[in-house]
Amino acid sequence: MFTRNSLPGRVALVLALVVALTLVPLMAQDVETPSRLRGMIERYEQDYGAYNRFYSALTSSNRAAKMRSLYADYLAELGRWNFDSLSHDEQVDHILFRNYLVHEQKELARSEIQLAEMASLIPFAKTIADLEDTRRRLETIDPGKTAALLDELTKAISATPKAVEAGTKPKRTVAARASRTVIFLRNTLRNWYNFHAGYDPTFTWWNEQPYKKTDEALDSYNKYILDKLVGIRPDDRTTIIGDPIGREALIDELKFEMIPYTPEELVEIANREFDWCIAEFKKASREMGFGDDYMKAIEAVKLKYVEPGKQPALIRDQAREAIDYVKKHDLLTVPKAAEETWRMEMMSPERQLVAPFFLGGETILVSYPTNTMTHEQKLMSMRGNNPHFARAVTHHELIPGHHMQQFMNRRYRTYRSPFRTPFWGEGWALYWEFILWDRGFVKTPEDKIGALFWRSHRAARIIFSLNFHLGNWTPEQCVDLLVNKVGHERDNALAEVRRSFSGDYGPLYQMAYMMGGLQFYTLHKDLVGGKKMTDKQFHDAILKEGSIPVEMVRAILTKQKLSKDHAPSWRYYPGLAN
């Protein structure tokens, strides 16, 4: 043992100071600038989460009222901040939070309109929501009265088809939405019943049979909606029923995502990008000996699939190739933990019905056929996931794509998670496809065909999703575009369109890939191409600001002067007239 004043102690102290001073610059680079708004944003997220979990009946008017009050309260609190006295980072947070809250208010209003459109199809919804709200408030119930209420509820559900037929036939889209709502209401009622049944003998004695009848009535009514109003059979695996939101709602969504273009302008951009892809397809097709018939080149590439059991090794090697490339060329800081912890799992046959290709993040889900599939399904899956198609998908899903994003999102600006947007999330992963193409990472004509398949696919997503939500296209037309112009297998195209319009994704999600990618691409040209930042500085900085609209990423990197009422103005696509 030695003391601080002894020679060994003084040497140890000096060494400790040297190490500390050496680490100061590294630590300073790794510490985010604090934001005084962080506490309020995190408090909001906790409040919203608490009320969202409490009001578990999504059709409840009490839930809507509470959320409306929550948004208004936080907007009022945000309004009390002196915007001009905030730091630049804090101003960004102020704009992001206000933009988010205003959008949530609009979404609430839109959901109430949609509920009103379904009112004649679900006149019993309030009764079920009120029962769940009563349970959440832990109010004492009268088992005899709830049994009588369930009996009346069953009669109301059973009488609804006759009332519907006597009125104006609803749109298929509204009926499909009502079907999803009935399934939700059935689950809500089941949760209410299971809370009491078995635990309260009196409740069970009174309510067991009435509840069973109500549950059966809901199931029967949902089958009626699907068969008579939607026109889709239980075994139908091809019909797709979406729910287009219309031009006005699209413009609201674009404003929220800080995209200063109309839906029609975005379709024009997508068509230009698609035309670029076709020209490049033809170049690669000529290299392969197919002339300008690029669809033949695509078919030839599809046949180069690996034999069953070899796909995991292929993806492993492609992942390592991309990681080595970005490190070798100093494009991005890849933390050791990020490089060492990505994982791989195989996608289930059921999930492949809606996600026929890879999904990713920390875990890449590999889509490939199993022994349970038909011969035709096996061939479609292998063809659609051939090595040349998979190459671009792998770095999109892992490093430098989604896994890298998620790794950094958990470490920097975590309080900005409510503002996450697919234009940052999917846009970043697609942006790397642009950058790696430009840098010559894609060399062989077969790999070019694979990369162009996905690039044209992203452009097609914009064309078909916006035309669908504008009311111009049917889901069938969307499928035809993917099959006839991009080169999808029909089952894969059906899965892609079904995934787009199933309700699990926002209306702008599918266009966010290419539009977000183009935003990052233009920003890279401005800052890295303009010698204002290196590639690594640019990419590292983006990953430390959170998943926010790319216009705000640009504002941060350029130190753009901001105003309290910031409106999107960055016209990031060159050559498109204002």
C-alpha positions as CSV (number, residue, x, y, z in Angstrom):
1,M,0.0,0.0,0.0
2,F,1.3,3.5,-0.8
3,T,0.2,7.1,0.0
4,R,-0.4,10.0,-2.4
5,N,2.9,11.6,-1.1
6,S,5.1,8.6,-1.7
7,L,7.0,8.3,-5.0
8,P,4.8,5.4,-6.2
9,G,1.8,7.4,-5.2
10,R,2.9,10.5,-7.1
11,V,3.7,8.5,-10.2
12,A,0.3,6.8,-10.1
13,L,-1.4,10.2,-9.6
14,V,0.5,11.7,-12.6
15,L,-0.5,8.7,-14.8
16,A,-4.1,9.0,-13.7
17,L,-4.1,12.7,-14.7
18,V,-2.5,11.9,-18.0
19,V,-5.1,9.3,-18.8
20,A,-7.9,11.7,-17.6
21,L,-6.7,14.5,-19.8
22,T,-6.3,12.2,-22.7
23,L,-9.9,11.1,-22.3
24,V,-11.4,14.6,-22.0
25,P,-11.6,15.3,-25.7
26,L,-13.0,11.9,-26.4
27,M,-15.6,12.3,-23.7
28,A,-16.5,15.8,-24.8
29,Q,-17.2,14.5,-28.3
30,D,-19.5,11.8,-26.9
31,V,-21.6,13.9,-24.6
32,E,-24.8,15.5,-26.1
33,T,-25.6,19.1,-25.4
34,P,-28.2,19.2,-22.7
35,S,-31.7,20.4,-23.5
36,R,-34.0,22.1,-20.9
37,L,-37.0,20.8,-22.8
38,R,-35.9,17.2,-22.3
39,G,-37.7,16.8,-18.9
40,M,-41.0,18.1,-20.3
41,I,-40.8,15.8,-23.3
42,E,-40.0,12.8,-21.2
43,R,-42.7,13.7,-18.8
44,Y,-45.2,13.9,-21.6
45,E,-44.1,10.5,-22.9
46,Q,-44.7,8.9,-19.5
47,D,-48.1,10.7,-19.1
48,Y,-49.2,9.6,-22.6
49,G,-48.1,6.0,-21.9
50,A,-49.9,5.9,-18.6
51,Y,-53.2,7.1,-20.1
52,N,-52.8,5.1,-23.2
53,R,-52.5,1.9,-21.1
54,F,-55.3,2.9,-18.8
55,Y,-57.9,3.7,-21.5
56,S,-57.5,0.4,-23.2
57,A,-60.8,0.7,-25.1
58,L,-59.7,2.7,-28.2
59,T,-63.3,3.6,-29.1
60,S,-63.9,5.1,-25.7
61,S,-65.1,8.8,-25.7
62,N,-63.4,9.1,-22.3
63,R,-60.1,8.1,-23.8
64,A,-60.5,10.7,-26.6
65,A,-61.4,13.4,-24.1
66,K,-58.4,12.6,-22.0
67,M,-56.0,12.6,-24.9
68,R,-57.4,15.9,-26.2
69,S,-56.8,17.4,-22.8
70,L,-53.3,16.0,-22.6
71,Y,-52.3,17.5,-26.0
72,A,-53.7,20.8,-25.1
73,D,-52.1,21.0,-21.7
74,Y,-48.6,20.3,-23.1
75,L,-49.1,22.7,-26.0
76,A,-50.0,25.4,-23.5
77,E,-46.9,24.5,-21.3
78,L,-44.7,24.6,-24.4
79,G,-46.1,28.0,-25.4
80,R,-44.9,29.5,-22.1
81,W,-41.3,29.0,-23.1
82,N,-39.5,32.0,-24.6
83,F,-38.4,30.5,-27.9
84,D,-35.8,33.2,-28.6
85,S,-34.0,32.5,-25.3
86,L,-33.5,28.8,-26.1
87,S,-30.3,27.4,-27.5
88,H,-30.3,26.0,-31.0
89,D,-30.8,22.4,-29.9
90,E,-33.6,23.5,-27.6
91,Q,-35.3,25.4,-30.4
92,V,-35.1,22.2,-32.5
93,D,-36.8,20.3,-29.6
94,H,-39.4,23.0,-29.3
95,I,-40.3,22.8,-33.0
96,L,-40.3,19.0,-32.9
97,F,-42.6,18.8,-29.9
98,R,-45.0,21.4,-31.1
99,N,-45.2,19.7,-34.5
100,Y,-45.8,16.4,-32.8
101,L,-48.6,17.6,-30.5
102,V,-50.4,19.5,-33.3
103,H,-50.3,16.3,-35.5
104,E,-51.6,14.2,-32.6
105,Q,-54.6,16.6,-32.3
106,K,-55.3,16.2,-36.0
107,E,-54.9,12.4,-35.8
108,L,-57.4,12.3,-33.0
109,A,-59.9,14.4,-35.0
110,R,-59.4,12.1,-38.0
111,S,-59.9,8.9,-35.9
112,E,-63.2,10.4,-34.6
113,I,-64.4,11.1,-38.1
114,Q,-63.6,7.5,-39.1
115,L,-65.5,6.3,-36.0
116,A,-68.5,8.4,-37.0
117,E,-68.3,6.9,-40.5
118,M,-68.7,3.4,-38.9
119,A,-71.4,4.5,-36.4
120,S,-74.2,2.7,-38.2
121,L,-72.1,-0.5,-38.4
122,I,-71.1,-0.6,-34.8
123,P,-74.0,1.0,-32.8
124,F,-73.1,-1.2,-29.8
125,A,-69.5,0.1,-29.5
126,K,-70.2,2.6,-26.7
127,T,-71.7,-0.1,-24.5
128,I,-68.5,-2.2,-24.7
129,A,-66.2,0.7,-24.3
130,D,-68.2,1.9,-21.2
131,L,-67.9,-1.5,-19.6
132,E,-64.1,-1.5,-20.0
133,D,-63.8,2.1,-18.7
134,T,-65.9,1.0,-15.6
135,R,-63.4,-1.8,-15.1
136,R,-60.4,0.5,-15.4
137,R,-62.0,2.8,-12.8
138,L,-62.5,-0.2,-10.5
139,E,-66.1,0.7,-10.0
140,T,-68.3,-1.8,-8.1
141,I,-70.7,-3.6,-10.5
142,D,-74.0,-5.3,-10.1
143,P,-73.7,-8.8,-11.7
144,G,-77.4,-9.1,-12.3
145,K,-77.5,-5.7,-14.1
146,T,-74.4,-6.6,-16.3
147,A,-76.1,-9.9,-17.3
148,A,-79.1,-7.9,-18.4
149,L,-76.9,-5.5,-20.2
150,L,-75.1,-8.3,-22.0
151,D,-78.5,-9.8,-23.0
152,E,-79.5,-6.4,-24.5
153,L,-76.1,-6.1,-26.2
154,T,-76.5,-9.5,-27.9
155,K,-79.9,-8.4,-29.2
156,A,-78.5,-5.1,-30.5
157,I,-75.6,-6.9,-32.3
158,S,-77.9,-9.4,-33.8
159,A,-80.3,-6.7,-35.1
160,T,-77.5,-4.6,-36.7
161,P,-77.4,-6.5,-40.1
162,K,-81.1,-5.8,-40.7
163,A,-80.6,-2.2,-39.9
164,V,-77.6,-1.9,-42.2
165,E,-79.4,-3.5,-45.1
166,A,-82.3,-1.1,-44.6
167,G,-79.9,1.9,-45.0
168,T,-77.3,3.0,-47.5
169,K,-74.7,0.3,-48.2
170,P,-71.4,1.4,-46.7
171,K,-68.1,1.6,-48.7
172,R,-66.0,-1.5,-48.7
173,T,-63.2,0.4,-47.1
174,V,-65.5,1.6,-44.2
175,A,-66.9,-1.9,-43.8
176,A,-63.3,-3.4,-43.7
177,R,-62.4,-0.9,-41.0
178,A,-65.6,-1.8,-39.1
179,S,-64.6,-5.5,-39.2
180,R,-61.2,-4.7,-37.6
181,T,-63.0,-2.6,-35.0
182,V,-65.5,-5.4,-34.2
183,I,-62.5,-7.8,-33.6
184,F,-61.0,-5.2,-31.3
185,L,-64.3,-4.7,-29.4
186,R,-64.6,-8.5,-29.0
187,N,-61.2,-8.6,-27.4
188,T,-62.1,-5.6,-25.2
189,L,-65.2,-7.4,-24.0
190,R,-63.3,-10.6,-23.4
191,N,-60.8,-8.6,-21.2
192,W,-63.7,-7.1,-19.2
193,Y,-65.3,-10.5,-18.7
194,N,-62.1,-12.4,-17.7
195,F,-61.3,-9.8,-15.1
196,H,-64.4,-10.9,-13.1
197,A,-65.2,-14.4,-14.3
198,G,-64.0,-17.2,-11.9
199,Y,-62.8,-14.7,-9.3
200,D,-66.4,-13.5,-8.4
201,P,-68.8,-16.5,-8.1
202,T,-71.9,-14.3,-8.2
203,F,-70.6,-12.5,-11.4
204,T,-69.9,-15.9,-13.1
205,W,-73.3,-17.3,-12.1
206,W,-75.1,-14.3,-13.7
207,N,-72.9,-13.5,-16.7
208,E,-71.3,-16.7,-18.0
209,Q,-74.1,-17.6,-20.5
210,P,-75.0,-14.0,-21.5
211,Y,-71.3,-13.3,-22.2
212,K,-71.0,-16.4,-24.3
213,K,-74.0,-15.4,-26.4
214,T,-72.6,-11.9,-26.9
215,D,-69.2,-13.2,-27.9
216,E,-70.8,-15.5,-30.4
217,A,-73.0,-12.6,-31.8
218,L,-69.9,-10.5,-32.3
219,D,-68.1,-13.3,-34.1
220,S,-71.2,-14.0,-36.3
221,Y,-71.6,-10.3,-37.1
222,N,-68.0,-9.9,-38.1
223,K,-68.4,-12.8,-40.6
224,Y,-71.5,-11.0,-41.9
225,I,-69.5,-7.8,-42.5
226,L,-66.7,-9.6,-44.3
227,D,-69.0,-11.7,-46.5
228,K,-71.8,-9.3,-47.3
229,L,-70.3,-5.8,-47.0
230,V,-66.6,-6.3,-47.7
231,G,-67.0,-9.2,-50.1
232,I,-64.1,-11.3,-49.0
233,R,-64.1,-15.0,-48.0
234,P,-62.3,-16.4,-45.0
235,D,-59.9,-18.4,-47.2
236,D,-59.2,-15.4,-49.6
237,R,-55.5,-14.8,-49.7
238,T,-55.4,-12.4,-52.7
239,T,-58.1,-9.7,-52.1
240,I,-56.7,-6.6,-50.5
241,I,-58.9,-3.9,-49.0
242,G,-57.2,-0.7,-48.0
243,D,-58.5,2.5,-46.4
244,P,-57.4,5.6,-48.5
245,I,-57.2,8.8,-46.5
246,G,-57.6,11.3,-49.3
247,R,-55.6,14.3,-50.5
248,E,-56.3,16.7,-47.6
249,A,-55.1,14.1,-45.0
250,L,-52.1,13.3,-47.2
251,I,-51.1,17.0,-47.2
252,D,-51.5,17.2,-43.4
253,E,-49.2,14.1,-43.1
254,L,-46.6,15.6,-45.4
255,K,-46.6,18.9,-43.4
256,F,-46.1,16.8,-40.2
257,E,-43.1,15.0,-41.8
258,M,-41.8,18.5,-43.0
259,I,-42.0,17.6,-46.7
260,P,-42.8,20.8,-48.7
261,Y,-44.2,19.0,-51.8
262,T,-47.7,18.1,-52.9
263,P,-48.7,14.4,-53.4
264,E,-48.7,15.1,-57.2
265,E,-45.2,16.5,-57.1
266,L,-44.0,13.5,-55.2
267,V,-45.5,11.1,-57.8
268,E,-43.6,13.1,-60.4
269,I,-40.3,12.8,-58.5
270,A,-41.0,9.0,-58.2
271,N,-41.6,8.7,-61.9
272,R,-38.3,10.5,-62.6
273,E,-36.5,8.1,-60.3
274,F,-38.2,5.2,-61.8
275,D,-37.2,6.3,-65.3
276,W,-33.6,6.5,-64.1
277,C,-33.8,3.0,-62.8
278,I,-35.1,1.7,-66.1
279,A,-32.2,3.3,-68.0
280,E,-29.7,1.7,-65.6
281,F,-31.5,-1.6,-65.8
282,K,-31.0,-1.6,-69.6
283,K,-27.3,-0.9,-69.2
284,A,-26.9,-3.8,-66.9
285,S,-29.1,-6.0,-69.1
286,R,-26.9,-5.3,-72.1
287,E,-23.8,-6.3,-70.1
288,M,-25.6,-9.6,-69.4
289,G,-26.4,-10.2,-73.1
290,F,-30.2,-9.5,-73.0
291,G,-30.2,-6.1,-74.8
292,D,-32.8,-3.7,-73.5
293,D,-35.1,-6.4,-72.3
294,Y,-34.2,-5.9,-68.6
295,M,-37.1,-8.1,-67.5
296,K,-35.3,-11.0,-69.0
297,A,-32.1,-10.0,-67.1
298,I,-34.1,-9.8,-63.9
299,E,-35.5,-13.3,-64.5
300,A,-32.0,-14.6,-65.1
301,V,-30.7,-13.1,-61.8
302,K,-33.6,-14.6,-59.9
303,L,-32.5,-18.1,-61.0
304,K,-29.2,-17.7,-59.3
305,Y,-30.7,-18.5,-55.9
306,V,-28.7,-20.6,-53.4
307,E,-29.8,-24.1,-52.5
308,P,-31.9,-24.7,-49.4
309,G,-29.9,-24.3,-46.1
310,K,-27.2,-22.0,-47.6
311,Q,-29.0,-18.7,-47.2
312,P,-27.8,-17.9,-43.6
313,A,-24.1,-18.2,-44.7
314,L,-24.8,-16.0,-47.7
315,I,-26.3,-13.2,-45.5
316,R,-23.5,-13.5,-42.9
317,D,-20.9,-13.0,-45.6
318,Q,-22.7,-10.1,-47.2
319,A,-23.1,-8.4,-43.8
320,R,-19.4,-8.7,-43.1
321,E,-18.6,-7.3,-46.5
322,A,-20.6,-4.2,-45.9
323,I,-19.2,-3.6,-42.5
324,D,-15.6,-4.0,-43.7
325,Y,-16.3,-1.6,-46.6
326,V,-17.6,1.3,-44.5
327,K,-14.8,0.9,-42.0
328,K,-12.0,0.6,-44.6
329,H,-13.2,3.8,-46.4
330,D,-13.7,5.7,-43.1
331,L,-17.4,6.4,-43.9
332,L,-18.8,5.8,-40.5
333,T,-17.7,5.0,-36.9
334,V,-18.8,1.5,-36.2
335,P,-18.7,0.8,-32.4
336,K,-17.3,-2.6,-31.5
337,A,-20.5,-3.6,-29.6
338,A,-22.6,-2.7,-32.7
339,E,-20.4,-4.9,-34.9
340,E,-20.4,-7.8,-32.5
341,T,-24.1,-8.0,-31.5
342,W,-26.2,-8.2,-34.6
343,R,-28.1,-11.5,-34.8
344,M,-30.0,-13.6,-37.4
345,E,-33.2,-15.5,-37.3
346,M,-35.3,-17.2,-39.9
347,M,-38.7,-15.7,-40.7
348,S,-41.8,-17.9,-40.1
349,P,-43.9,-19.0,-43.2
350,E,-46.9,-17.1,-41.7
351,R,-44.9,-13.8,-41.5
352,Q,-43.6,-14.3,-45.1
353,L,-47.2,-13.9,-46.3
354,V,-46.9,-10.1,-45.5
355,A,-43.1,-9.7,-45.5
356,P,-41.7,-11.8,-48.3
357,F,-38.3,-10.3,-48.1
358,F,-35.9,-9.5,-45.2
359,L,-36.7,-7.5,-42.1
360,G,-34.0,-6.2,-39.8
361,G,-32.5,-4.2,-37.0
362,E,-30.4,-5.7,-34.3
363,T,-31.8,-9.0,-35.6
364,I,-32.1,-9.7,-39.4
365,L,-35.0,-11.9,-40.2
366,V,-34.2,-14.0,-43.2
367,S,-37.1,-14.8,-45.6
368,Y,-36.6,-18.2,-47.2
369,P,-38.8,-21.2,-47.9
370,T,-39.6,-24.0,-45.5
371,N,-40.7,-27.6,-46.0
372,T,-44.3,-26.6,-45.2
373,M,-44.6,-24.4,-48.4
374,T,-45.9,-25.6,-51.7
375,H,-43.5,-26.2,-54.5
376,E,-44.5,-23.0,-56.2
377,Q,-44.2,-21.0,-53.0
378,K,-40.7,-22.3,-52.4
379,L,-39.5,-21.3,-55.9
380,M,-41.0,-17.8,-55.5
381,S,-39.3,-17.3,-52.2
382,M,-35.9,-18.5,-53.4
383,R,-36.2,-16.5,-56.6
384,G,-37.2,-13.4,-54.8
385,N,-34.4,-13.7,-52.2
386,N,-31.5,-14.6,-54.6
387,P,-28.0,-13.4,-53.6
388,H,-28.0,-10.3,-55.9
389,F,-31.3,-9.1,-54.5
390,A,-30.2,-9.9,-51.0
391,R,-26.9,-8.0,-51.2
392,A,-28.5,-4.5,-51.0
393,V,-31.1,-5.7,-48.5
394,T,-28.4,-7.0,-46.0
395,H,-26.6,-3.7,-45.5
396,H,-30.0,-1.9,-45.5
397,E,-31.1,-4.0,-42.6
398,L,-27.8,-4.2,-40.6
399,I,-24.7,-2.0,-40.8
400,P,-24.7,0.8,-41.9
401,G,-28.5,0.6,-42.0
402,H,-31.2,-0.2,-39.4
403,H,-29.0,-2.0,-36.8
404,M,-26.6,0.9,-36.8
405,Q,-29.5,3.4,-36.4
406,Q,-31.1,1.5,-33.6
407,F,-27.8,1.0,-31.8
408,M,-27.2,4.8,-31.8
409,N,-30.8,5.7,-31.1
410,R,-30.6,3.9,-27.8
411,R,-27.6,6.0,-26.8
412,Y,-28.1,9.5,-28.0
413,R,-31.1,12.0,-27.8
414,T,-33.3,9.2,-26.4
415,Y,-35.9,11.7,-25.3
416,R,-36.6,12.4,-29.0
417,S,-38.1,9.0,-29.5
418,P,-41.7,10.3,-29.7
419,F,-40.7,12.2,-32.9
420,R,-39.4,9.2,-34.8
421,T,-40.2,9.1,-38.4
422,P,-39.7,6.6,-41.2
423,F,-38.2,9.4,-43.4
424,W,-35.2,9.2,-41.1
425,G,-35.5,5.5,-40.3
426,E,-36.1,4.0,-43.7
427,G,-34.6,7.0,-45.5
428,W,-31.2,6.5,-43.9
429,A,-31.0,2.8,-44.8
430,L,-32.0,3.5,-48.4
431,Y,-29.6,6.5,-48.6
432,W,-26.7,4.0,-48.1
433,E,-27.9,2.2,-51.2
434,F,-27.5,5.5,-53.2
435,I,-24.1,6.2,-51.7
436,L,-22.7,2.7,-52.1
437,W,-23.9,2.6,-55.7
438,D,-22.1,5.9,-56.4
439,R,-18.9,4.6,-54.8
440,G,-18.8,1.5,-57.0
441,F,-19.6,-1.0,-54.2
442,V,-22.1,-2.5,-56.7
443,K,-19.8,-3.9,-59.5
444,T,-21.2,-6.9,-61.4
445,P,-24.2,-6.5,-63.8
446,E,-26.0,-9.1,-61.7
447,D,-25.5,-7.1,-58.5
448,K,-26.6,-3.9,-60.3
449,I,-29.8,-5.6,-61.4
450,G,-30.3,-6.6,-57.7
451,A,-29.7,-3.1,-56.4
452,L,-31.9,-1.5,-59.2
453,F,-34.7,-4.0,-58.4
454,W,-34.9,-2.5,-54.9
455,R,-34.3,1.1,-56.0
456,S,-37.1,0.9,-58.6
457,H,-39.3,-0.9,-56.0
458,R,-38.9,2.2,-53.7
459,A,-39.9,4.5,-56.5
460,A,-42.9,2.3,-57.3
461,R,-43.9,2.3,-53.6
462,I,-44.4,6.1,-53.9
463,I,-46.3,5.9,-57.1
464,F,-48.7,3.2,-56.0
465,S,-49.2,4.3,-52.3
466,L,-49.9,7.9,-53.1
467,N,-52.2,7.1,-56.0
468,F,-54.0,4.6,-53.8
469,H,-54.5,7.2,-51.0
470,L,-55.5,9.8,-53.5
471,G,-58.3,7.5,-54.7
472,N,-56.8,7.0,-58.1
473,W,-55.7,3.4,-58.0
474,T,-57.1,0.1,-56.6
475,P,-54.9,-2.4,-54.7
476,E,-55.0,-4.6,-57.9
477,Q,-53.4,-1.9,-59.9
478,C,-50.7,-1.5,-57.3
479,V,-49.9,-5.2,-57.5
480,D,-49.8,-5.1,-61.3
481,L,-47.2,-2.2,-61.2
482,L,-44.9,-4.3,-59.0
483,V,-45.2,-7.4,-61.2
484,N,-45.1,-5.8,-64.7
485,K,-42.7,-2.9,-64.2
486,V,-40.5,-3.9,-61.2
487,G,-40.3,-7.6,-61.7
488,H,-41.8,-9.0,-58.5
489,E,-43.2,-12.5,-58.2
490,R,-47.0,-12.1,-57.9
491,D,-47.3,-13.6,-54.5
492,N,-44.5,-11.3,-53.3
493,A,-46.2,-8.3,-54.8
494,L,-49.5,-9.2,-53.1
495,A,-47.7,-9.5,-49.8
496,E,-46.0,-6.1,-50.4
497,V,-49.3,-4.3,-51.2
498,R,-51.1,-6.1,-48.4
499,R,-48.4,-5.0,-46.0
500,S,-48.7,-1.4,-47.3
501,F,-52.4,-1.1,-46.7
502,S,-53.1,-3.4,-43.8
503,G,-53.2,-0.5,-41.3
504,D,-50.0,-1.4,-39.5
505,Y,-48.1,1.4,-41.3
506,G,-48.9,5.1,-41.7
507,P,-50.1,6.3,-45.1
508,L,-46.7,7.8,-45.9
509,Y,-44.5,5.0,-44.7
510,Q,-43.9,3.3,-48.1
511,M,-42.9,6.6,-49.7
512,A,-40.6,7.5,-46.8
513,Y,-37.9,5.1,-48.0
514,M,-37.0,6.9,-51.2
515,M,-38.0,10.4,-50.1
516,G,-36.0,10.2,-46.9
517,G,-33.1,8.7,-48.9
518,L,-33.2,11.6,-51.3
519,Q,-33.2,14.1,-48.5
520,F,-30.1,12.6,-47.0
521,Y,-28.5,12.3,-50.4
522,T,-29.0,15.9,-51.2
523,L,-27.8,16.9,-47.7
524,H,-24.6,14.8,-48.3
525,K,-24.0,16.6,-51.6
526,D,-24.3,20.0,-49.9
527,L,-22.2,19.3,-46.9
528,V,-19.7,16.6,-47.8
529,G,-19.6,17.4,-51.5
530,G,-19.2,21.1,-50.5
531,K,-16.2,20.1,-48.3
532,K,-17.9,21.3,-45.1
533,M,-17.8,17.9,-43.4
534,T,-16.1,14.6,-44.0
535,D,-18.1,11.5,-44.7
536,K,-17.5,10.2,-41.2
537,Q,-18.4,13.5,-39.5
538,F,-21.6,13.8,-41.5
539,H,-22.8,10.2,-40.8
540,D,-21.8,10.2,-37.2
541,A,-23.5,13.5,-36.5
542,I,-26.8,12.3,-38.0
543,L,-26.8,9.2,-35.9
544,K,-26.5,11.2,-32.7
545,E,-29.5,13.5,-33.2
546,G,-32.3,10.9,-33.1
547,S,-34.9,9.8,-35.6
548,I,-36.4,13.2,-36.5
549,P,-37.6,14.8,-39.8
550,V,-34.6,15.2,-42.1
551,E,-35.4,18.9,-42.5
552,M,-34.6,19.3,-38.8
553,V,-31.4,17.2,-39.2
554,R,-30.4,19.7,-41.9
555,A,-31.2,22.6,-39.6
556,I,-29.0,21.1,-36.9
557,L,-26.0,20.4,-39.2
558,T,-26.2,23.8,-40.9
559,K,-27.1,25.8,-37.7
560,Q,-30.0,27.2,-39.6
561,K,-31.8,30.2,-38.0
562,L,-35.1,28.9,-36.6
563,S,-38.5,30.5,-35.8
564,K,-41.1,29.3,-33.4
565,D,-43.6,28.7,-36.2
566,H,-41.1,26.8,-38.4
567,A,-42.7,25.6,-41.6
568,P,-41.1,23.1,-44.1
569,S,-39.4,24.9,-46.9
570,W,-36.5,22.7,-48.1
571,R,-37.0,21.8,-51.7
572,Y,-34.5,19.0,-51.7
573,Y,-35.1,17.5,-55.1
574,P,-33.2,19.3,-57.9
575,G,-34.9,20.2,-61.2
576,L,-38.5,20.3,-59.9
577,A,-40.2,23.7,-60.5
578,N,-41.6,25.4,-57.4
